[in-house]
């Protein structure tokens, strides 16, 4: 993705660090992955999402699926199109709160939930957000700290590479940091 820094997720309950190392490819030993004590081995017989969830919970994992189901059941989200002034005040307030929590990025899902919007409702407001806050609205995240994802690294703002008769690497001409 290119973004680096602290990103707030799960309705603000958690913060994850996005680092350069997150883009690295790792190889794992298949035998170790499928050992008797691994979650992968516990999932081998699962034939549905519910069976997979039950297997992971039996190993002591928290039920992310159950959390999401309960959140959806208790949700009072709306599909409303918000007034642009209210929308800007709300996202600015959310950004200020994130800044005070030392957060650099918010997932757009986090922004939508903070605004009280369903995915459809957020989509209906996304154009306004992009127009009014183009430096911050950079799917899939809301940029709180510009240093976390500088404009030159964002796919929609990078200039197209020069046309060349030779086929080169797709990132040729870009400096990746």
MODELLER restraints for C-alpha pairs under 7 A, 6 or more apart:
rsr = mdl.restraints
at = mdl.atoms
rsr.add(forms.Gaussian(group=physical.xy_distance, feature=features.Distance(at['CA:2:A'], at['CA:149:A']), mean=6.60, stdev=0.5))
rsr.add(forms.Gaussian(group=physical.xy_distance, feature=features.Distance(at['CA:2:A'], at['CA:153:A']), mean=6.18, stdev=0.5))
rsr.add(forms.Gaussian(group=physical.xy_distance, feature=features.Distance(at['CA:3:A'], at['CA:18:A']), mean=6.82, stdev=0.5))
rsr.add(forms.Gaussian(group=physical.xy_distance, feature=features.Distance(at['CA:3:A'], at['CA:148:A']), mean=5.66, stdev=0.5))
rsr.add(forms.Gaussian(group=physical.xy_distance, feature=features.Distance(at['CA:3:A'], at['CA:149:A']), mean=4.48, stdev=0.5))
rsr.add(forms.Gaussian(group=physical.xy_distance, feature=features.Distance(at['CA:4:A'], at['CA:18:A']), mean=4.81, stdev=0.5))
rsr.add(forms.Gaussian(group=physical.xy_distance, feature=features.Distance(at['CA:4:A'], at['CA:19:A']), mean=5.26, stdev=0.5))
rsr.add(forms.Gaussian(group=physical.xy_distance, feature=features.Distance(at['CA:4:A'], at['CA:148:A']), mean=4.87, stdev=0.5))
rsr.add(forms.Gaussian(group=physical.xy_distance, feature=features.Distance(at['CA:4:A'], at['CA:149:A']), mean=6.23, stdev=0.5))
rsr.add(forms.Gaussian(group=physical.xy_distance, feature=features.Distance(at['CA:5:A'], at['CA:17:A']), mean=5.60, stdev=0.5))
rsr.add(forms.Gaussian(group=physical.xy_distance, feature=features.Distance(at['CA:5:A'], at['CA:18:A']), mean=5.11, stdev=0.5))
rsr.add(forms.Gaussian(group=physical.xy_distance, feature=features.Distance(at['CA:5:A'], at['CA:19:A']), mean=6.58, stdev=0.5))
rsr.add(forms.Gaussian(group=physical.xy_distance, feature=features.Distance(at['CA:5:A'], at['CA:104:A']), mean=5.69, stdev=0.5))
rsr.add(forms.Gaussian(group=physical.xy_distance, feature=features.Distance(at['CA:5:A'], at['CA:148:A']), mean=5.34, stdev=0.5))
rsr.add(forms.Gaussian(group=physical.xy_distance, feature=features.Distance(at['CA:6:A'], at['CA:15:A']), mean=6.27, stdev=0.5))
rsr.add(forms.Gaussian(group=physical.xy_distance, feature=features.Distance(at['CA:6:A'], at['CA:16:A']), mean=5.67, stdev=0.5))
rsr.add(forms.Gaussian(group=physical.xy_distance, feature=features.Distance(at['CA:6:A'], at['CA:17:A']), mean=4.60, stdev=0.5))
rsr.add(forms.Gaussian(group=physical.xy_distance, feature=features.Distance(at['CA:6:A'], at['CA:18:A']), mean=6.13, stdev=0.5))
rsr.add(forms.Gaussian(group=physical.xy_distance, feature=features.Distance(at['CA:6:A'], at['CA:103:A']), mean=5.08, stdev=0.5))
rsr.add(forms.Gaussian(group=physical.xy_distance, feature=features.Distance(at['CA:6:A'], at['CA:104:A']), mean=5.09, stdev=0.5))
rsr.add(forms.Gaussian(group=physical.xy_distance, feature=features.Distance(at['CA:6:A'], at['CA:105:A']), mean=6.21, stdev=0.5))
rsr.add(forms.Gaussian(group=physical.xy_distance, feature=features.Distance(at['CA:7:A'], at['CA:15:A']), mean=5.44, stdev=0.5))
rsr.add(forms.Gaussian(group=physical.xy_distance, feature=features.Distance(at['CA:7:A'], at['CA:16:A']), mean=5.33, stdev=0.5))
rsr.add(forms.Gaussian(group=physical.xy_distance, feature=features.Distance(at['CA:7:A'], at['CA:17:A']), mean=6.27, stdev=0.5))
rsr.add(forms.Gaussian(group=physical.xy_distance, feature=features.Distance(at['CA:7:A'], at['CA:18:A']), mean=6.93, stdev=0.5))
rsr.add(forms.Gaussian(group=physical.xy_distance, feature=features.Distance(at['CA:7:A'], at['CA:103:A']), mean=5.93, stdev=0.5))
rsr.add(forms.Gaussian(group=physical.xy_distance, feature=features.Distance(at['CA:7:A'], at['CA:104:A']), mean=5.88, stdev=0.5))
rsr.add(forms.Gaussian(group=physical.xy_distance, feature=features.Distance(at['CA:7:A'], at['CA:105:A']), mean=4.45, stdev=0.5))
rsr.add(forms.Gaussian(group=physical.xy_distance, feature=features.Distance(at['CA:7:A'], at['CA:106:A']), mean=5.39, stdev=0.5))
rsr.add(forms.Gaussian(group=physical.xy_distance, feature=features.Distance(at['CA:8:A'], at['CA:14:A']), mean=5.94, stdev=0.5))
rsr.add(forms.Gaussian(group=physical.xy_distance, feature=features.Distance(at['CA:8:A'], at['CA:15:A']), mean=4.46, stdev=0.5))
rsr.add(forms.Gaussian(group=physical.xy_distance, feature=features.Distance(at['CA:8:A'], at['CA:16:A']), mean=6.55, stdev=0.5))
rsr.add(forms.Gaussian(group=physical.xy_distance, feature=features.Distance(at['CA:8:A'], at['CA:103:A']), mean=6.46, stdev=0.5))
rsr.add(forms.Gaussian(group=physical.xy_distance, feature=features.Distance(at['CA:8:A'], at['CA:105:A']), mean=6.36, stdev=0.5))
rsr.add(forms.Gaussian(group=physical.xy_distance, feature=features.Distance(at['CA:8:A'], at['CA:106:A']), mean=5.03, stdev=0.5))
rsr.add(forms.Gaussian(group=physical.xy_distance, feature=features.Distance(at['CA:8:A'], at['CA:107:A']), mean=6.70, stdev=0.5))
rsr.add(forms.Gaussian(group=physical.xy_distance, feature=features.Distance(at['CA:9:A'], at['CA:15:A']), mean=5.92, stdev=0.5))
rsr.add(forms.Gaussian(group=physical.xy_distance, feature=features.Distance(at['CA:9:A'], at['CA:106:A']), mean=6.75, stdev=0.5))
rsr.add(forms.Gaussian(group=physical.xy_distance, feature=features.Distance(at['CA:9:A'], at['CA:107:A']), mean=6.24, stdev=0.5))
rsr.add(forms.Gaussian(group=physical.xy_distance, feature=features.Distance(at['CA:9:A'], at['CA:110:A']), mean=6.20, stdev=0.5))
rsr.add(forms.Gaussian(group=physical.xy_distance, feature=features.Distance(at['CA:10:A'], at['CA:110:A']), mean=6.78, stdev=0.5))
rsr.add(forms.Gaussian(group=physical.xy_distance, feature=features.Distance(at['CA:11:A'], at['CA:110:A']), mean=5.45, stdev=0.5))
rsr.add(forms.Gaussian(group=physical.xy_distance, feature=features.Distance(at['CA:11:A'], at['CA:113:A']), mean=6.89, stdev=0.5))
rsr.add(forms.Gaussian(group=physical.xy_distance, feature=features.Distance(at['CA:12:A'], at['CA:110:A']), mean=6.98, stdev=0.5))
rsr.add(forms.Gaussian(group=physical.xy_distance, feature=features.Distance(at['CA:33:A'], at['CA:40:A']), mean=6.38, stdev=0.5))
rsr.add(forms.Gaussian(group=physical.xy_distance, feature=features.Distance(at['CA:34:A'], at['CA:40:A']), mean=5.75, stdev=0.5))
rsr.add(forms.Gaussian(group=physical.xy_distance, feature=features.Distance(at['CA:34:A'], at['CA:41:A']), mean=4.82, stdev=0.5))
rsr.add(forms.Gaussian(group=physical.xy_distance, feature=features.Distance(at['CA:35:A'], at['CA:41:A']), mean=6.34, stdev=0.5))
rsr.add(forms.Gaussian(group=physical.xy_distance, feature=features.Distance(at['CA:39:A'], at['CA:56:A']), mean=6.66, stdev=0.5))
rsr.add(forms.Gaussian(group=physical.xy_distance, feature=features.Distance(at['CA:42:A'], at['CA:55:A']), mean=6.03, stdev=0.5))
rsr.add(forms.Gaussian(group=physical.xy_distance, feature=features.Distance(at['CA:43:A'], at['CA:52:A']), mean=5.69, stdev=0.5))
rsr.add(forms.Gaussian(group=physical.xy_distance, feature=features.Distance(at['CA:43:A'], at['CA:55:A']), mean=6.45, stdev=0.5))
rsr.add(forms.Gaussian(group=physical.xy_distance, feature=features.Distance(at['CA:46:A'], at['CA:52:A']), mean=5.17, stdev=0.5))
rsr.add(forms.Gaussian(group=physical.xy_distance, feature=features.Distance(at['CA:53:A'], at['CA:63:A']), mean=6.83, stdev=0.5))
rsr.add(forms.Gaussian(group=physical.xy_distance, feature=features.Distance(at['CA:57:A'], at['CA:63:A']), mean=6.16, stdev=0.5))
rsr.add(forms.Gaussian(group=physical.xy_distance, feature=features.Distance(at['CA:77:A'], at['CA:116:A']), mean=4.82, stdev=0.5))
rsr.add(forms.Gaussian(group=physical.xy_distance, feature=features.Distance(at['CA:77:A'], at['CA:117:A']), mean=4.88, stdev=0.5))
rsr.add(forms.Gaussian(group=physical.xy_distance, feature=features.Distance(at['CA:77:A'], at['CA:118:A']), mean=5.34, stdev=0.5))
rsr.add(forms.Gaussian(group=physical.xy_distance, feature=features.Distance(at['CA:78:A'], at['CA:116:A']), mean=6.18, stdev=0.5))
rsr.add(forms.Gaussian(group=physical.xy_distance, feature=features.Distance(at['CA:78:A'], at['CA:117:A']), mean=4.81, stdev=0.5))
rsr.add(forms.Gaussian(group=physical.xy_distance, feature=features.Distance(at['CA:78:A'], at['CA:118:A']), mean=5.54, stdev=0.5))
rsr.add(forms.Gaussian(group=physical.xy_distance, feature=features.Distance(at['CA:78:A'], at['CA:121:A']), mean=6.30, stdev=0.5))
rsr.add(forms.Gaussian(group=physical.xy_distance, feature=features.Distance(at['CA:79:A'], at['CA:117:A']), mean=5.73, stdev=0.5))
rsr.add(forms.Gaussian(group=physical.xy_distance, feature=features.Distance(at['CA:79:A'], at['CA:118:A']), mean=5.56, stdev=0.5))
rsr.add(forms.Gaussian(group=physical.xy_distance, feature=features.Distance(at['CA:79:A'], at['CA:120:A']), mean=5.85, stdev=0.5))
rsr.add(forms.Gaussian(group=physical.xy_distance, feature=features.Distance(at['CA:79:A'], at['CA:121:A']), mean=3.56, stdev=0.5))
rsr.add(forms.Gaussian(group=physical.xy_distance, feature=features.Distance(at['CA:80:A'], at['CA:121:A']), mean=5.43, stdev=0.5))
rsr.add(forms.Gaussian(group=physical.xy_distance, feature=features.Distance(at['CA:81:A'], at['CA:121:A']), mean=6.45, stdev=0.5))
rsr.add(forms.Gaussian(group=physical.xy_distance, feature=features.Distance(at['CA:81:A'], at['CA:124:A']), mean=6.08, stdev=0.5))
rsr.add(forms.Gaussian(group=physical.xy_distance, feature=features.Distance(at['CA:81:A'], at['CA:125:A']), mean=5.81, stdev=0.5))
rsr.add(forms.Gaussian(group=physical.xy_distance, feature=features.Distance(at['CA:82:A'], at['CA:125:A']), mean=6.82, stdev=0.5))
rsr.add(forms.Gaussian(group=physical.xy_distance, feature=features.Distance(at['CA:84:A'], at['CA:128:A']), mean=6.90, stdev=0.5))
rsr.add(forms.Gaussian(group=physical.xy_distance, feature=features.Distance(at['CA:90:A'], at['CA:115:A']), mean=6.85, stdev=0.5))
rsr.add(forms.Gaussian(group=physical.xy_distance, feature=features.Distance(at['CA:95:A'], at['CA:144:A']), mean=5.71, stdev=0.5))
rsr.add(forms.Gaussian(group=physical.xy_distance, feature=features.Distance(at['CA:99:A'], at['CA:144:A']), mean=6.79, stdev=0.5))
rsr.add(forms.Gaussian(group=physical.xy_distance, feature=features.Distance(at['CA:104:A'], at['CA:143:A']), mean=6.50, stdev=0.5))
rsr.add(forms.Gaussian(group=physical.xy_distance, feature=features.Distance(at['CA:104:A'], at['CA:144:A']), mean=4.96, stdev=0.5))
rsr.add(forms.Gaussian(group=physical.xy_distance, feature=features.Distance(at['CA:104:A'], at['CA:145:A']), mean=4.73, stdev=0.5))
rsr.add(forms.Gaussian(group=physical.xy_distance, feature=features.Distance(at['CA:104:A'], at['CA:148:A']), mean=6.08, stdev=0.5))
rsr.add(forms.Gaussian(group=physical.xy_distance, feature=features.Distance(at['CA:105:A'], at['CA:141:A']), mean=6.34, stdev=0.5))
rsr.add(forms.Gaussian(group=physical.xy_distance, feature=features.Distance(at['CA:105:A'], at['CA:142:A']), mean=5.68, stdev=0.5))
rsr.add(forms.Gaussian(group=physical.xy_distance, feature=features.Distance(at['CA:105:A'], at['CA:143:A']), mean=4.82, stdev=0.5))
rsr.add(forms.Gaussian(group=physical.xy_distance, feature=features.Distance(at['CA:105:A'], at['CA:144:A']), mean=5.24, stdev=0.5))
rsr.add(forms.Gaussian(group=physical.xy_distance, feature=features.Distance(at['CA:105:A'], at['CA:145:A']), mean=6.83, stdev=0.5))
rsr.add(forms.Gaussian(group=physical.xy_distance, feature=features.Distance(at['CA:106:A'], at['CA:141:A']), mean=5.55, stdev=0.5))
rsr.add(forms.Gaussian(group=physical.xy_distance, feature=features.Distance(at['CA:106:A'], at['CA:142:A']), mean=4.99, stdev=0.5))
rsr.add(forms.Gaussian(group=physical.xy_distance, feature=features.Distance(at['CA:106:A'], at['CA:143:A']), mean=6.61, stdev=0.5))
rsr.add(forms.Gaussian(group=physical.xy_distance, feature=features.Distance(at['CA:107:A'], at['CA:140:A']), mean=6.34, stdev=0.5))
rsr.add(forms.Gaussian(group=physical.xy_distance, feature=features.Distance(at['CA:107:A'], at['CA:141:A']), mean=4.49, stdev=0.5))
rsr.add(forms.Gaussian(group=physical.xy_distance, feature=features.Distance(at['CA:107:A'], at['CA:142:A']), mean=6.06, stdev=0.5))
rsr.add(forms.Gaussian(group=physical.xy_distance, feature=features.Distance(at['CA:108:A'], at['CA:139:A']), mean=6.90, stdev=0.5))
rsr.add(forms.Gaussian(group=physical.xy_distance, feature=features.Distance(at['CA:108:A'], at['CA:140:A']), mean=5.93, stdev=0.5))
rsr.add(forms.Gaussian(group=physical.xy_distance, feature=features.Distance(at['CA:108:A'], at['CA:141:A']), mean=5.10, stdev=0.5))
rsr.add(forms.Gaussian(group=physical.xy_distance, feature=features.Distance(at['CA:108:A'], at['CA:142:A']), mean=5.95, stdev=0.5))
rsr.add(forms.Gaussian(group=physical.xy_distance, feature=features.Distance(at['CA:112:A'], at['CA:118:A']), mean=6.75, stdev=0.5))
rsr.add(forms.Gaussian(group=physical.xy_distance, feature=features.Distance(at['CA:112:A'], at['CA:122:A']), mean=5.60, stdev=0.5))
rsr.add(forms.Gaussian(group=physical.xy_distance, feature=features.Distance(at['CA:129:A'], at['CA:137:A']), mean=6.45, stdev=0.5))
rsr.add(forms.Gaussian(group=physical.xy_distance, feature=features.Distance(at['CA:130:A'], at['CA:137:A']), mean=5.43, stdev=0.5))
rsr.add(forms.Gaussian(group=physical.xy_distance, feature=features.Distance(at['CA:136:A'], at['CA:142:A']), mean=5.29, stdev=0.5))
rsr.add(forms.Gaussian(group=physical.xy_distance, feature=features.Distance(at['CA:136:A'], at['CA:143:A']), mean=4.45, stdev=0.5))
rsr.add(forms.Gaussian(group=physical.xy_distance, feature=features.Distance(at['CA:136:A'], at['CA:144:A']), mean=6.51, stdev=0.5))
rsr.add(forms.Gaussian(group=physical.xy_distance, feature=features.Distance(at['CA:137:A'], at['CA:143:A']), mean=6.52, stdev=0.5))
rsr.add(forms.Gaussian(group=physical.xy_distance, feature=features.Distance(at['CA:151:A'], at['CA:157:A']), mean=6.39, stdev=0.5))
rsr.add(forms.Gaussian(group=physical.xy_distance, feature=features.Distance(at['CA:152:A'], at['CA:158:A']), mean=5.63, stdev=0.5))
rsr.add(forms.Gaussian(group=physical.xy_distance, feature=features.Distance(at['CA:161:A'], at['CA:173:A']), mean=6.89, stdev=0.5))
